[in-house]
Amino acid sequence: MRLRNFLIVTKDIDRAVNFYRDLSSLQVLVDYDGNVIMSDGLVLQAEEYWKKFLAKDIVSHSNSCELYFEEPEIEAFVEKLESYYPDVEYVNRLMSHEWGQKVVRFYDPDGNLIEVGTPF
């Protein structure tokens, strides 16, 4: 068995695609109308489809997992994030761990937790 993708749920596919394209190098590979496969294994799925599959409510801001990205120029990334998305909801603003890695944590527009850190 091999991990191929990871999927997150979104209320608005176009908004989510723009968010991830704006802030990273992810590109749309396939758009199946409500199910978008992006580069690096990210899949965005419209909430209404996911609810049909699961027959359960979606829990935003569940804090049970996070998407982790690395960015060597993290200060520039934070400036870009705040420029494009001034109302971003932070878990923690840019900080340094005791081992020297800089990280920032925030939510995407659908409440999915994201961490961006410097490579270590």
N, CA and C of each residue as an Amber inpcrd file, in Angstrom:
protein
   360
   0.8520000  -1.1740000   0.0000000   0.0000000   0.0000000   0.0000000
   0.8980000   1.2370000   0.0000000   0.4330000   2.2790000  -0.7070000
   1.2140000   3.4980000  -0.8660000   0.2900000   4.7080000  -0.7320000
   0.6950000   5.6950000   0.0320000  -0.0790000   6.9280000   0.1550000
   0.0500000   7.7350000  -1.1260000  -1.0770000   8.0860000  -1.7200000
  -1.0780000   8.8200000  -2.9880000  -1.4470000  10.2850000  -2.8130000
  -2.4480000  10.5610000  -2.0070000  -2.9450000  11.9230000  -1.8320000
  -3.4610000  12.0980000  -0.4200000  -3.7390000  13.3350000  -0.0750000
  -4.5000000  13.6290000   1.1230000  -5.5680000  14.6330000   0.7230000
  -6.7190000  14.5030000   1.3220000  -7.8970000  15.2500000   0.9170000
  -8.3630000  16.1400000   2.0560000  -8.6980000  17.3830000   1.7270000
  -9.3310000  18.2640000   2.6910000 -10.6320000  18.7770000   2.0960000
 -11.5480000  19.0900000   2.9680000 -12.8890000  19.5070000   2.5650000
 -12.9670000  21.0220000   2.5370000 -13.6840000  21.5490000   1.5550000
 -13.8360000  22.9870000   1.4240000 -15.2820000  23.3550000   1.1090000
 -15.7080000  24.4650000   1.6330000 -17.0430000  24.9890000   1.3170000
 -17.0630000  25.6400000  -0.0690000 -15.8960000  26.1080000  -0.5230000
 -15.8030000  26.8420000  -1.7760000 -14.5170000  26.4130000  -2.4980000
 -14.6660000  25.5690000  -3.4880000 -13.5220000  25.0220000  -4.2250000
 -12.6620000  26.1330000  -4.8280000 -13.2710000  27.0900000  -5.5050000
 -12.4990000  28.1480000  -6.1600000 -11.6860000  28.9410000  -5.1450000
 -12.2950000  29.2770000  -4.0200000 -11.5920000  30.0230000  -2.9660000
 -10.4030000  29.2030000  -2.4530000 -10.6110000  27.9110000  -2.2320000
  -9.5410000  27.0510000  -1.7260000  -8.4090000  26.9070000  -2.7480000
  -8.7510000  26.7140000  -4.0090000  -7.7280000  26.6150000  -5.0560000
  -6.8920000  27.8860000  -5.0780000  -7.5530000  29.0310000  -5.0610000
  -6.8270000  30.3020000  -5.0840000  -5.9340000  30.4540000  -3.8620000
  -6.4350000  30.0690000  -2.6880000  -5.6640000  30.1780000  -1.4610000
  -4.3670000  29.3810000  -1.5620000  -4.4610000  28.1270000  -1.9550000
  -3.2650000  27.2850000  -2.0130000  -2.3510000  27.6640000  -3.1740000
  -2.9090000  28.1350000  -4.2640000  -2.0780000  28.5970000  -5.3840000
  -1.3770000  29.9020000  -5.0300000  -2.0950000  30.8060000  -4.3530000
  -1.5060000  32.0920000  -3.9620000  -0.3160000  31.9220000  -3.0320000
  -0.4090000  30.9860000  -2.1060000   0.5820000  30.8860000  -1.0370000
   1.6550000  29.8240000  -1.2550000   1.4990000  28.9960000  -2.2500000
   2.4770000  27.9310000  -2.4670000   2.6820000  27.7320000  -3.9560000
   3.4670000  26.7350000  -4.2810000   3.7010000  26.4280000  -5.6990000
   2.7230000  25.3710000  -6.2090000   1.6930000  25.0450000  -5.4320000
   0.7270000  24.0300000  -5.8520000  -0.0530000  24.5050000  -7.0780000
  -0.2610000  23.5770000  -7.9890000  -1.0200000  23.8600000  -9.2050000
  -2.1280000  22.8380000  -9.3660000  -3.1940000  23.2270000 -10.0480000
  -4.2860000  22.3060000 -10.3370000  -3.8350000  21.3350000 -11.4180000
  -3.9550000  20.0500000 -11.1160000  -3.6420000  19.0180000 -12.0940000
  -4.8980000  18.5330000 -12.7990000  -5.9640000  18.3140000 -12.0170000
  -7.2360000  17.8290000 -12.5580000  -8.3670000  18.4880000 -11.7820000
  -9.3990000  18.8920000 -12.5030000 -10.5870000  19.4830000 -11.8700000
 -11.7970000  18.6610000 -12.2780000 -12.3420000  17.9150000 -11.3220000
 -13.4950000  17.0570000 -11.5750000 -14.7920000  17.6690000 -11.0620000
 -14.8990000  18.9970000 -11.0870000 -16.1280000  19.6590000 -10.6490000
 -16.5210000  19.2400000  -9.2370000 -15.8480000  19.8370000  -8.2810000
 -16.1130000  19.5040000  -6.8880000 -15.0560000  18.6290000  -6.2720000
 -14.1060000  18.2090000  -7.0750000 -12.9880000  17.3920000  -6.6090000
 -11.7690000  17.8180000  -7.4220000 -10.8840000  18.5880000  -6.8030000
  -9.7260000  19.1490000  -7.4970000  -8.4600000  18.4930000  -6.9690000
  -7.6740000  17.9400000  -7.8800000  -6.3900000  17.3590000  -7.5220000
  -5.3170000  18.3810000  -7.8500000  -4.5410000  18.7330000  -6.8220000
  -3.4610000  19.6940000  -6.9890000  -2.1240000  18.9490000  -6.9250000
  -1.0740000  19.6280000  -7.3230000   0.2630000  19.0350000  -7.2620000
   0.6480000  18.7530000  -5.8130000   1.6460000  17.9390000  -5.6410000
   2.1720000  17.5330000  -4.3230000   1.1720000  16.7570000  -3.4860000
   0.1050000  16.2370000  -4.1070000  -0.7880000  15.3220000  -3.4060000
  -1.9660000  15.9310000  -2.6760000  -2.1920000  17.2190000  -2.8090000
  -3.3400000  17.8280000  -2.1440000  -4.5870000  17.6820000  -3.0040000
  -5.6590000  17.1810000  -2.3990000  -6.9500000  17.0770000  -3.0680000
  -7.9420000  17.9210000  -2.2880000  -8.6790000  18.7500000  -3.0120000
  -9.7280000  19.5740000  -2.4170000 -11.0660000  19.0020000  -2.8440000
 -11.9500000  18.7910000  -1.8850000 -13.2630000  18.2570000  -2.2320000
 -14.3530000  19.1430000  -1.6560000 -15.3640000  19.4010000  -2.4650000
 -16.4990000  20.2160000  -2.0420000 -17.2240000  19.5420000  -0.8790000
 -17.5720000  20.3430000   0.0920000 -18.2080000  19.8460000   1.3110000
 -19.4660000  19.0300000   1.0290000 -20.2710000  19.4540000   0.0590000
 -21.5230000  18.7260000  -0.1920000 -21.2710000  17.2880000  -0.6490000
 -20.1950000  17.0560000  -1.4060000 -19.8670000  15.6880000  -1.8190000
 -19.3750000  14.8610000  -0.6340000 -18.5200000  15.4610000   0.1640000
 -17.9590000  14.7580000   1.3180000 -19.0620000  14.3780000   2.3000000
 -20.0070000  15.2810000   2.5240000 -21.1310000  14.9780000   3.4270000
 -21.9520000  13.8010000   2.8980000 -22.1250000  13.7300000   1.5770000
 -22.8620000  12.6040000   0.9890000 -22.1330000  11.2870000   1.2310000
 -20.8120000  11.2960000   1.0650000 -20.0260000  10.0770000   1.2480000
 -20.0490000   9.6070000   2.6900000 -19.9200000  10.5460000   3.6170000
 -19.8130000  10.1850000   5.0320000 -21.1400000  10.1460000   5.7730000
 -22.0850000  10.9300000   5.2970000 -23.3660000  11.1000000   6.0000000
 -23.1240000  11.6140000   7.4200000 -22.1590000  12.5100000   7.5610000
 -21.8340000  13.1270000   8.8450000 -21.5110000  14.5950000   8.6130000
 -21.6030000  15.3720000   9.6940000 -21.2450000  16.7820000   9.6090000
 -19.7330000  16.9530000   9.5190000 -19.3230000  18.0450000   8.9070000
 -17.9180000  18.4010000   8.8120000 -17.5940000  19.2900000  10.0090000
 -16.4570000  19.0400000  10.6560000 -16.0580000  19.8080000  11.8360000
 -14.8920000  20.7230000  11.4580000 -15.1940000  22.0060000  11.2980000
 -14.1590000  22.9880000  11.0070000 -13.3430000  23.2560000  12.2710000
 -12.0950000  23.6160000  12.0940000 -11.2060000  23.9250000  13.2200000
 -11.1120000  22.7470000  14.1980000 -11.0800000  21.5270000  13.6950000
 -11.0470000  20.3590000  14.5730000  -9.6890000  20.1870000  15.2490000
  -8.6480000  20.7760000  14.6760000  -7.2980000  20.7080000  15.2470000
  -6.8100000  19.2760000  15.4250000  -7.2960000  18.3660000  14.6200000
  -6.8820000  16.9640000  14.7540000  -5.7650000  16.5940000  13.7820000
  -5.4630000  17.4690000  12.8460000  -4.3590000  17.2460000  11.9180000
  -3.9630000  18.5840000  11.3200000  -2.8460000  18.5980000  10.6240000
  -2.4240000  19.8310000   9.9680000  -1.7220000  19.5080000   8.6600000
  -1.7450000  20.4750000   7.7650000  -0.9370000  20.4100000   6.5480000
   0.3780000  21.0960000   6.8790000   1.4910000  20.4460000   6.5780000
   2.8020000  20.9970000   6.9020000   3.5510000  21.3220000   5.6160000
   4.0230000  22.5530000   5.5340000   4.8090000  23.0270000   4.4000000
   6.1510000  23.5340000   4.9310000   7.1760000  23.4970000   4.0950000
   8.4500000  24.0990000   4.4500000   8.7420000  25.2530000   3.5130000
   9.3200000  26.3060000   4.0930000   9.6370000  27.5170000   3.3350000
  10.9080000  28.1340000   3.9170000  12.0140000  28.1430000   3.1450000
  13.2510000  28.7140000   3.6690000  13.1690000  30.2250000   3.9120000
  12.3810000  30.9230000   3.1250000  12.2260000  32.3810000   3.2620000
  10.9290000  32.6770000   4.0270000  10.8680000  32.2480000   5.2780000
   9.6050000  32.2710000   6.0020000   9.1160000  33.6860000   6.3170000
  10.0220000  34.6150000   6.5560000   9.5830000  35.9910000   6.8210000
   8.8680000  36.5650000   5.5930000   9.4140000  36.3130000   4.4110000
   8.7730000  36.7670000   3.1720000   7.4300000  36.0710000   2.9810000
   7.3540000  34.7770000   3.3530000   6.0890000  34.0630000   3.2510000
   5.0260000  34.7080000   4.1440000   5.3870000  35.0370000   5.3820000
   4.4280000  35.6470000   6.3050000   3.9610000  37.0010000   5.7720000
   4.8650000  37.7750000   5.1920000   4.4640000  39.0480000   4.5760000
   3.4600000  38.8100000   3.4490000   3.7190000  37.8030000   2.6310000
   2.8160000  37.4650000   1.5230000   1.4580000  37.0160000   2.0600000
   1.4740000  36.1420000   3.0690000   0.2330000  35.6820000   3.6900000
  -0.6000000  36.8530000   4.1800000   0.0210000  37.7690000   4.8900000
  -0.7140000  38.9090000   5.4510000  -1.1490000  39.8900000   4.3670000
  -0.4020000  39.9620000   3.2790000  -0.7790000  40.8370000   2.1670000
  -1.9860000  40.2820000   1.4120000  -1.9620000  38.9830000   1.1140000
  -3.0460000  38.3480000   0.3670000  -4.2720000  38.0780000   1.2410000
  -4.0290000  37.7330000   2.4930000  -5.1100000  37.3100000   3.3980000
  -4.9650000  38.0150000   4.7450000  -5.2660000  39.3190000   4.7830000
  -5.0610000  40.0940000   6.0170000  -5.9130000  39.6240000   7.2030000
  -6.9830000  38.9060000   6.9490000  -7.8470000  38.4240000   8.0350000
  -7.5410000  36.9840000   8.4400000  -6.3790000  36.4780000   8.0470000
  -6.0240000  35.0990000   8.3680000  -6.1110000  34.8880000   9.8830000
  -6.5980000  33.7180000  10.2680000  -6.7190000  33.3820000  11.6850000
  -5.4870000  32.5720000  12.0960000  -4.6950000  33.1520000  12.9840000
  -3.4660000  32.5050000  13.4410000  -3.7140000  31.6030000  14.6420000
  -2.9730000  30.5190000  14.6990000  -2.8370000  29.7250000  15.9190000
  -1.6340000  30.2820000  16.6590000  -0.5410000  30.4620000  15.9570000
   0.5960000  31.2170000  16.4810000   1.2700000  31.9410000  15.3330000
   1.6330000  33.1690000  15.6150000   2.3810000  33.9500000  14.6310000
   3.8060000  33.4000000  14.5580000   4.5890000  33.9560000  13.6740000
   5.9470000  33.4640000  13.4670000   6.7010000  33.3860000  14.7960000
   7.2520000  32.2100000  15.0520000   7.9910000  31.9710000  16.2940000
   9.1780000  31.0700000  15.9930000  10.0810000  30.9610000  16.9390000
  11.2270000  30.0590000  16.8100000  11.1650000  29.0090000  17.9040000
  11.3280000  27.7520000  17.4940000  11.4290000  26.6740000  18.4720000
  12.8290000  26.6990000  19.0790000  12.9710000  26.0360000  20.2060000
  14.2740000  26.0160000  20.8860000  15.3590000  25.3610000  20.0380000
  14.9730000  24.5230000  19.0790000  15.9640000  23.8710000  18.2080000
  16.2940000  24.7240000  16.9860000  15.6960000  25.9270000  16.8990000
  16.0640000  26.8710000  15.8540000  15.1260000  26.9710000  14.6760000
  14.1860000  26.0610000  14.5420000  13.2520000  26.1180000  13.4220000
  12.2200000  27.2200000  13.6650000  11.9690000  28.0040000  12.6220000
  10.9280000  29.0350000  12.6730000   9.6470000  28.4480000  12.0850000
   8.5070000  28.7230000  12.7270000   7.2240000  28.2100000  12.2560000
   6.1260000  29.2510000  12.4610000   5.0960000  29.1120000  11.6550000
   3.8680000  29.8810000  11.8130000   2.7180000  28.9010000  11.5890000
   1.6580000  29.0350000  12.3830000   0.4760000  28.1700000  12.2270000
  -0.7560000  29.0450000  12.0740000  -1.6140000  28.6270000  11.1490000
  -2.8290000  29.3890000  10.8630000  -3.8410000  28.4590000  10.2250000
  -5.0550000  28.9590000  10.0510000  -6.1100000  28.1820000   9.4110000
  -6.3300000  28.6700000   7.9900000  -6.6320000  27.7310000   7.0960000
  -7.0660000  28.1280000   5.7630000  -8.5100000  28.6340000   5.8780000
  -9.0990000  29.1340000   4.8110000 -10.4570000  29.6940000   4.9070000
 -11.5290000  28.6980000   5.3690000 -11.2370000  27.3980000   5.3330000
 -12.1950000  26.3830000   5.7680000 -11.8860000  25.8300000   7.1530000
 -10.9050000  26.3910000   7.8220000 -10.5810000  25.9340000   9.1650000
  -9.6370000  24.7500000   9.2240000  -8.9570000  24.4460000   8.1230000
  -7.9310000  23.4090000   8.1300000  -6.6360000  24.0200000   8.6610000
  -6.0050000  23.3570000   9.6030000  -4.7990000  23.8590000  10.2360000
  -3.5930000  23.6770000   9.3220000  -2.8040000  24.7400000   9.2070000
  -1.6070000  24.7420000   8.3670000  -0.4080000  25.1860000   9.2110000
   0.6890000  24.4890000   9.0340000   1.9520000  24.9180000   9.6270000
   2.9380000  25.1200000   8.4930000   3.6470000  26.2320000   8.5460000
   4.7370000  26.4940000   7.6050000   5.9830000  26.6990000   8.4550000
   7.0120000  25.9170000   8.1470000   8.2500000  26.0040000   8.9130000
   9.4480000  26.0740000   8.0080000  10.5460000  26.5340000   8.5750000
  11.7970000  26.5160000   7.8340000  12.3130000  25.0850000   7.8050000
  13.0090000  24.7150000   6.7350000  13.5800000  23.3630000   6.6930000
  14.5750000  23.1730000   7.8250000  14.6450000  21.9570000   8.3270000
  15.6340000  21.6850000   9.3860000  16.2940000  20.3490000   9.1660000
